[in-house]
């Protein structure tokens, strides 16, 4: 509703399930603080088609091992695990967006991990 009225600067989320995308928000309006399942990489950064990762996950451990062999390393969705840095886009846009806010709504989280 805020986006439809031209009032939404950005939607920051910790959700990795991509539900915000299902609302019809444009990609540039969404900042996934913990990443999401839209893309995948090997742990050393090689891009992997997310459909291949999804297929391997549902097929089981052997299929995941085969995927790792195919791409030369473990493959994971582009989500942030404990101890990993938040995506660069989160830091860049939060520094740009906060000074522009007339109103900041925070719901359901402190964005802190303990």
C-alpha positions in Angstrom: 0.0 0.0 0.0 2.8 2.4 0.9 4.5 1.6 -2.4 1.3 2.0 -4.4 0.9 5.5 -2.9 4.5 6.5 -3.6 5.4 6.7 0.1 7.8 3.7 0.4 11.5 4.5 0.1 12.6 0.9 0.8 11.5 -2.3 2.6 14.3 -3.8 4.7 13.7 -7.4 5.7 15.5 -10.2 7.6 13.3 -12.8 5.9 15.1 -15.2 3.5 11.9 -16.6 2.1 11.3 -13.8 -0.4 7.7 -13.2 0.6 8.1 -9.5 0.0 8.7 -10.3 -3.7 5.3 -12.0 -3.8 3.6 -8.7 -2.8 4.7 -7.2 -6.1 7.3 -4.8 -4.7 9.9 -4.0 -7.3 13.4 -5.6 -6.6 15.0 -2.1 -6.1 12.6 -1.4 -3.2 13.6 -4.6 -1.2 16.8 -5.0 0.8 17.2 -8.5 2.1 19.5 -8.0 5.2 20.1 -11.7 5.4 20.0 -12.4 1.7 17.5 -14.8 0.1 17.0 -17.8 -2.1 17.0 -15.8 -5.4 20.6 -16.8 -6.2 23.4 -19.2 -5.2 27.2 -19.4 -5.2 30.0 -21.7 -4.2 31.6 -20.7 -0.9 34.4 -19.2 -2.9 32.1 -17.1 -5.0 31.4 -18.9 -8.3 27.8 -18.3 -9.4 25.6 -21.3 -9.6 22.1 -21.4 -11.1 19.7 -21.5 -8.2 17.4 -24.0 -9.9 20.3 -26.5 -9.8 20.8 -26.0 -6.1 17.1 -26.3 -5.4 16.9 -29.6 -7.4 19.9 -31.0 -5.6 18.5 -30.0 -2.1 15.3 -31.8 -2.8 17.1 -34.8 -4.3 19.3 -35.3 -1.2 22.8 -35.4 0.1 24.3 -37.3 -2.9 22.9 -34.8 -5.3 24.4 -31.9 -3.2 27.8 -33.7 -3.3 27.5 -34.0 -7.0 26.7 -30.3 -7.4 29.8 -29.5 -5.2 31.9 -31.6 -7.5 30.5 -30.0 -10.6 31.2 -26.5 -9.4 34.4 -27.2 -7.5 33.2 -26.3 -4.0 30.3 -26.3 -1.6 27.2 -24.5 -3.0 24.9 -22.4 -0.9 22.0 -20.0 -1.5 22.9 -16.4 -1.1 21.7 -16.2 2.5 23.8 -14.9 5.4 24.8 -17.6 8.0 25.8 -16.7 11.5 29.2 -15.0 11.5 29.1 -13.9 7.9 28.9 -10.3 6.8 25.6 -8.7 5.7 25.3 -8.0 2.0 27.1 -4.9 0.8 23.8 -3.5 -0.6 22.4 -3.5 2.9 25.1 -1.2 4.3 25.2 1.0 1.3 21.4 1.6 1.1 20.9 1.9 4.8 23.4 4.8 4.9 21.7 6.5 2.0 18.1 5.9 3.1 18.1 6.7 6.8 18.8 10.5 6.3 15.9 10.6 3.8 13.3 9.2 6.2 10.4 11.2 7.4 9.0 8.1 9.2 10.8 4.8 9.9 8.6 1.8 10.8 10.3 -1.1 12.5 8.3 -4.2 13.1 9.1 -7.5 14.8 12.9 -7.3 15.0 15.9 -5.5 16.5 18.2 -6.6 13.6 20.5 -8.0 16.4 21.9 -11.5 16.7 22.8 -12.7 20.2 
